[in-house]
């Protein structure tokens, strides 16, 4: 299964490189990274999505769970505040 996940991540990266506006592919990639435990990469991906959609609470919720896993709780209030500005 690990090989399939890596292949899927490769495909998602390829799609994103061909079409950086394809947020669905970027979201799927970030979700898979989170699912397989690559929390740092997932954090970076969801942060990039949040920059495109700064008021999206769904993205913020995903980021929150990742930040908890990474013990980066002090980052959460800043992200929440930025979402409502």
C-alpha distance (Angstrom), angle and dihedral (degrees) to the residues before:
residue distance angle dihedral
X1 . . .
X2 3.80 . .
X3 3.80 89.7 .
X4 3.79 91.5 53.1
X5 3.79 91.3 50.9
X6 3.79 91.5 50.4
X7 3.80 90.3 48.7
X8 3.80 90.5 49.7
X9 3.81 91.0 49.7
X10 3.79 89.7 50.5
X11 3.81 90.3 51.9
X12 3.81 92.6 47.9
X13 3.82 90.2 50.5
X14 3.80 89.7 49.6
X15 3.82 92.4 49.9
X16 3.79 90.4 49.2
X17 3.80 92.3 49.2
X18 3.81 89.7 52.1
X19 3.80 95.0 42.9
X20 3.83 115.4 17.6
X21 3.81 89.4 -179.8
X22 3.83 91.4 65.5
X23 3.78 97.2 103.8
X24 3.80 92.5 168.7
X25 3.80 91.4 63.0
X26 3.80 90.6 44.6
X27 3.82 90.2 50.3
X28 3.80 91.8 49.2
X29 3.80 90.0 49.7
X30 3.81 92.0 49.8
X31 3.81 91.3 47.6
X32 3.80 92.1 50.4
X33 3.80 91.2 48.3
X34 3.79 88.7 52.3
X35 3.81 91.3 47.0
X36 3.81 93.6 52.9
X37 3.80 91.7 45.8
X38 3.80 100.5 -105.8
X39 3.79 90.5 135.5
X40 3.80 97.9 163.3
X41 3.79 93.3 55.5
X42 3.81 90.7 42.2
X43 3.81 89.6 51.5
X44 3.79 91.0 52.6
X45 3.80 92.1 48.0
X46 3.81 95.3 47.9
X47 3.81 90.0 45.2
X48 3.80 89.0 54.9
X49 3.81 90.0 49.9
X50 3.81 90.0 48.9
X51 3.80 89.3 54.6
X52 3.81 88.7 57.1
X53 3.81 92.8 43.8
X54 3.82 104.7 27.2
X55 3.81 96.0 173.4
X56 3.81 98.0 47.8
X57 3.79 109.1 121.8
X58 3.81 92.4 -170.5
X59 3.80 90.2 62.9
X60 3.78 89.8 45.5
X61 3.81 91.1 52.5
X62 3.81 90.8 52.0
X63 3.79 90.5 48.6
X64 3.79 91.5 49.2
X65 3.81 93.7 57.5
X66 3.81 90.4 47.5
X67 3.80 92.7 48.6
X68 3.80 89.5 51.3
X69 3.82 89.4 53.5
X70 3.81 90.2 49.5
X71 3.84 92.6 45.6
X72 3.81 89.9 -120.6
X73 3.81 96.8 133.2
X74 3.83 95.1 141.5
X75 3.81 87.7 67.5
X76 3.82 93.0 60.4
X77 3.83 99.1 75.4
X78 3.80 91.8 49.6
X79 3.80 91.6 52.1
X80 3.79 91.9 46.5
X81 3.79 92.5 49.6
X82 3.81 92.2 48.3
X83 3.80 89.9 50.7
X84 3.80 91.7 59.5
X85 3.80 97.0 43.6
